[in-house]
Amino acid sequence: MRRFKNILAVIEHGEPLGSEIDHALKLARLNGAAITIMETCNYLPEDVLFSLEGGSGRQVMKEFEDRRRARLTEFASRWEGLDPTLLLPAGKPFLDIVRRVMDAGHDLVVKAAEAPPTGSSRLFGSVDMHLIRKCPSAVWLHKPGGDGRVRRILACVDLDADNALRQ
């Protein structure tokens, strides 16, 4: 059974390329699915960068994007037979992810789980909580570290049929 057809693997800028991306690529291969790797990034607004003296703002942004793209390309090249699409949006990560899911029809989002703020009683970080609440596809939050085996699964299900019809 080929369950997933269009997978979105998400990395937050600055995070190491971990086992969650390997899981997404493996799942894409097993399901014959298309895969997109997206590295989300919050950084300075364009108007701030472009106001730098000598117009170097555009150059800084281009170099930054080139480095990000090279890192993802090198990582993805280890997986022969898969040709992932690489995306490097800048903005609010959860909005970029949800927009991409809606525009491209991804049926699964795979992402490393963020650590919640220190002292918080929450299970996940802010971006993860937004995705769980607002993403129209399945979200697999993979705990970083560990040996890669899945031991526990937490599923969130909306049992309110009226609410589902309104969305």
C-alpha positions in Angstrom: 0.0 0.0 0.0 1.4 3.4 -1.0 0.0 5.7 1.6 2.0 8.9 1.0 2.3 10.5 -2.4 3.8 14.0 -1.6 6.0 14.4 1.4 7.4 17.7 2.8 10.5 17.4 5.0 11.2 20.5 7.1 14.4 21.7 8.6 14.8 24.8 10.7 17.8 26.9 9.7 20.8 26.3 12.0 19.6 22.8 13.0 21.7 19.8 12.0 20.4 17.7 9.2 19.2 14.8 11.3 17.4 11.5 11.1 14.0 13.0 10.5 15.1 13.9 7.0 16.5 10.4 6.5 13.1 9.0 7.7 11.3 11.3 5.2 13.6 10.2 2.3 13.2 6.6 3.2 9.4 6.9 3.4 9.4 8.7 0.0 11.4 5.8 -1.5 9.1 3.1 0.0 6.0 4.9 -1.1 7.2 6.1 -4.5 6.4 9.6 -3.3 7.6 13.0 -4.4 9.6 14.7 -1.7 10.3 18.3 -1.0 12.9 19.5 1.5 12.2 22.9 3.0 14.6 24.8 5.2 12.7 27.5 7.1 14.4 30.6 8.3 13.6 33.7 10.2 16.0 36.5 9.3 16.1 40.3 8.8 13.4 41.8 6.6 14.5 42.6 3.1 14.1 46.3 3.5 16.7 46.3 6.3 19.2 44.2 4.3 18.7 46.3 1.1 19.3 49.5 3.1 22.9 48.5 3.8 25.5 50.7 2.2 26.8 49.8 -1.2 23.7 47.6 -2.0 25.4 44.7 -0.2 22.1 43.5 1.2 21.2 41.7 -1.9 24.6 40.1 -2.0 24.4 39.0 1.6 20.9 37.4 1.0 22.1 35.6 -2.2 25.2 34.2 -0.5 23.1 33.1 2.5 20.7 31.3 0.2 23.5 29.7 -1.8 25.1 28.2 1.3 21.7 26.9 2.5 21.0 25.4 -0.9 24.5 23.8 -1.2 24.1 22.2 2.2 20.7 20.7 1.3 21.9 19.6 -2.1 24.9 17.7 -0.7 22.7 16.0 1.9 20.0 15.0 -0.6 22.6 13.6 -3.1 23.3 10.7 -0.7 19.9 9.3 -1.7 20.3 8.0 -5.2 17.1 7.6 -7.2 15.3 10.5 -5.4 15.2 14.0 -6.7 13.9 16.2 -4.0 12.7 19.7 -4.6 14.6 22.1 -2.4 12.8 25.2 -0.9 14.4 28.0 1.1 11.6 30.4 2.2 12.2 33.2 4.7 9.5 34.4 7.0 7.3 32.8 9.7 8.2 29.1 9.5 4.7 27.7 10.4 3.1 30.0 7.8 5.6 29.0 5.1 5.0 25.3 5.9 1.2 25.6 5.9 1.1 27.6 2.7 3.3 25.1 1.0 1.1 22.2 2.1 -2.0 24.0 0.8 -0.4 25.1 -2.5 1.4 21.8 -3.3 -1.0 19.2 -1.7 1.5 17.6 0.6 0.0 14.7 2.5 2.7 14.4 5.2 5.0 16.9 6.9 8.1 15.5 8.6 10.0 17.8 11.0 12.3 17.5 14.1 10.3 18.4 17.2 11.4 21.7 18.8 12.3 21.7 22.5 9.6 23.6 24.5 10.8 26.8 26.3 12.6 26.1 29.5 10.3 25.8 32.4 7.3 25.3 30.1 4.8 22.5 30.7 4.2 22.2 27.0 5.2 19.1 25.0 6.4 21.0 21.9 7.8 24.3 20.8 5.8 27.2 19.2 6.2 26.2 15.5 5.3 22.6 16.3 2.1 23.6 18.2 1.1 25.9 15.3 1.5 23.0 12.9 -0.4 20.6 15.0 -3.3 23.0 15.2 -3.3 24.5 11.7 -1.6 22.2 9.2 -4.2 20.5 6.9 -2.0 17.4 6.4 -0.6 14.8 8.8 2.4 16.1 10.8 5.2 13.8 12.0 7.3 15.5 14.7 10.4 13.4 15.1 12.3 13.7 18.4 15.9 14.6 17.7 18.6 12.3 18.9 18.0 8.7 19.8 18.6 5.6 17.7 16.0 6.3 15.0 13.5 3.7 16.2 9.9 4.8 16.7 8.7 3.7 20.2 5.7 5.9 20.9 3.3 7.8 18.7 1.0 10.6 19.8 -2.0 11.1 17.5 -4.2 14.2 17.6 -7.7 13.6 16.2 -10.5 16.2 15.8 -13.7 14.4 16.7 -15.9 17.4 16.2 -17.6 16.6 12.8 -19.2 20.1 12.7 -15.9 21.8 13.1 -14.4 19.6 10.3 -17.2 20.7 7.9 -16.6 24.4 8.6 -12.9 24.3 7.7 
